[in-house]
Amino acid sequence: MSSLFDRRDFLRLCSASAAFLTRAAHPQSKPAVAPPVNKSGVKNRKNFVALQVKPFSWVDEGVDQVLDNLQQKGNVNTIFAYTFDYEETRLNKSGEAILPDHGVSGGPLIGGAFYDYDPRYFQGTVLKEFRSRDFGKFNVIAEVAPKAKARGMDFFAWDYNNAAIMAPNIPNFAAVAEIDVYGRPTTSPCFNNPDYRAFLTGKIESQLSGYANLVDGVAWGCERMGPIHNMIGGGWSTKGISCFCRYCQQKARDRGVSVERAKTGYRKLDQLFTAAAHDQRPADGYFVAFWRLLLQYPEILSWETLWTDSYHEVRSELYGTGKALAPEKPFGFHIQQNMTFSPFYRAEEDFSQTARYSDFLKLASYNNSGGPRMAAFLDRLSATIFHDVSPEDFLPFYYKIMNYQEAPYDQLHLAGLSADYVARETKRAIAGSRGEVMIYPGIDIDVPTKSTDHRTKPDDVRQAIRGAFGAGANGVVLSTRYEEMWLANLSAAGDELRSVFAHSTT
């Protein structure tokens, strides 16, 4: 059989798969998102430039020194300050994540809330004790926001909810944990658990009400995906085929979805991917076997849709809470980078829906690190549903359906992704959201990669910024975090931004 024939068959199957996976799996499965709101009163800053800063950076380098670097070198006017985070790890002087020319080397910290909160906001949840024990009584809002405002900068609470490290550190976490298809608790919380929803809402209330004069907006982040994506795409922070807790099961029954058939379907899918890991090819191949399971157990997709709808519902509720407390303050969401890699996740992260409950979207359009990240995603696809073929085989088709023009597979980790990738993602977000929200692409400045992968250069930064604003971006977020960035690259961003803004006003 010729390779051309193999590729044609593969393309036909992929086209069918994309069409099927983007359909609603059940007539009752539309996300319960909030109705459109009047956003005319939201105070969006012109020439928006934000940068995410971990709590340890303020402690290690000093608040004034960090603000000097952000403002003078990066032309930053908005701080995305981590107010809640359980992924607190300093960089080291050696290794994959190399410490740049500032900061302090060190190991992992505990994490939690880096501000003082009133317990009354958490009366409706069992998650009450999560104040960070790092840095004594350091309060990032009280100690950074006043100094930022004195410089004319805005202070946003960056509420970051990647939760894989929460489990051993928050009392009573087991009560909100997702349950996998085999009945085992995971290290990620369930969005349908009322205690977890009350916890998320309490944090927003404690920041916007408890610090009404200091917090200028909220950036909410959570890199989570549903069970299918965690199996085929390598979830960012979620492990396990979940969630099958009692709340998710009841929600499924309310939708008329069989819990037992969903469990059986996911277990069979797990068996298929386990066979792929051992190169135990089914008689009809891996993709046909995958497709056959979806036909035999449509509950697989119904459960994926249930998870995704729940995620939309939670974000919508949090936005509604924010607007009720401070309608003029921007409230937006971080969109994880896998949405730019996976056609399946892209179908679920529908900007036309997200725009209904957000004021801005921060896109993880990290082009330099995006090369090795995209290659890793392609490897994962090739290890699961597309195990019949190699990434080299399906890459041309993949670029077509994703609307990219990037390097060959074997060069992705060396080349990174181009500034054109940033531009295309910016245009797609603007079109998808119908211009109803501010679009802030993330500009890759030293997002960590392996020593053998592409590393950021000043011209990479300049080109990405031009790509973003040339595509119509309303601002940018220099990404991912301050402690990763070499000051020469941060300065390149600042110089380019000043040039862009000068030309935009002439």
Beta strands, then each sheet from edge to edge (+ up, - down):
strand 1: 48-53
strand 2: 78-85
strand 3: 112-113
strand 4: 154-160
strand 5: 177-179
strand 6: 185-189
strand 7: 217-221
strand 8: 331-335
strand 9: 360-363
strand 10: 438-444
strand 11: 475-481
sheet 1: 3+ 2- 1- 11- 10- 9- 8- 7- 4-
sheet 2: 5+ 6-
end
